[in-house]
Each structure stands twice: as C-alpha cells, then as structure tokens.
Amino acid sequence: MGAMLAAAFGSACYIFFLATFVYAIGFVGDLPLIPKTIDGSGGDSFARALIIDTLLLGLFAVQHSVMARRSFKQWWTQFISPAIERSVFVLAASAALALICWQWRPIDAIVWRVQTPLVVALLRGIFWVGWSVLLISTFLINISSCSV
C-alpha cells in the first residue's frame, strides 16, 4: 500500500475515532444534543438490557485485548500491510465503541443520585479530567500513526 494511501486511511480512521470519542463523551455524560445517552429511557426488561450491555462491553474488551497482542499483530499483518495495522485497530475499536453507543439498553433504575452542588461539581470535574487524560493518552501512544 502506498504511503499516501496509508496516510489517508490512517487520517480517516482517526477522524472516525474523534467523532466516536466526542459522541461517547455526550453519551456517558448524558449531555444535551446527544439523541441517545447511557441513562436514556429503556424499553427492555432488566435481564435483557443487562445481557445486551454486558455483551457490548465484552466485545469492546475482547477487541482491545486480542488486537493489542503481539501474536495477533504478527498473524494479522500477514493479511494487511503493517503500515495500516494501527489504523485498523483504531477503526475496529471505534466501531466497537460506536456499536455500544448505538445498541446500549438503559436500565430503568436509579442506582445512585448526587444532589449536593459541591459533590456534583467535583464529579463533573473528575468526568472532564478523565476524558481529557484519555484523549491525551491517545497522542502518547501515537494512535494516529500509520505505521506499526
């Protein structure tokens, strides 16, 4: 695969990651303008929602664990160019996260509620710091790299 094509593919994968990442922030944070959030209204039974959500989270975890293994990378790069291996990982991880946001089944129950303004502000601060650390860490591990 040509270097320009690999760079274009890597850029497209990173743009998809950023879009999914921003949506996930709104999804988890129950932010306005996001059509479906983690706490949205549910229609499924508790058991069905729990099973589907567990499977979605499991898929995301397995994708991350398997594709990050050196043995998988060695096998996988027999079929795809090593220049795009990282980009394919980013694409697969972003697709798994998008699937979570799309297919998530809210559970109609209040597990916990915080109403003290100081604690609410503290939790919101932790929320934003956590997402910021996650985004910064993607640059530290060179998520946008087009090479292995």
Secondary structure, DSSP 8 states (H G I E B T S, - for coil): --HHHHHHHHHHHHHHHHHHHHHHHHHHHT-TT-SS-TTS---S-HHHHHHHHHHHHHHHHHHHHHHHSHHHHHHHTTTS-GGGHHHHHHHHHHHHHHHHHHH----SS-------HHHHHHHHHHHHHHHHHHHHHHHHTTTT-S--
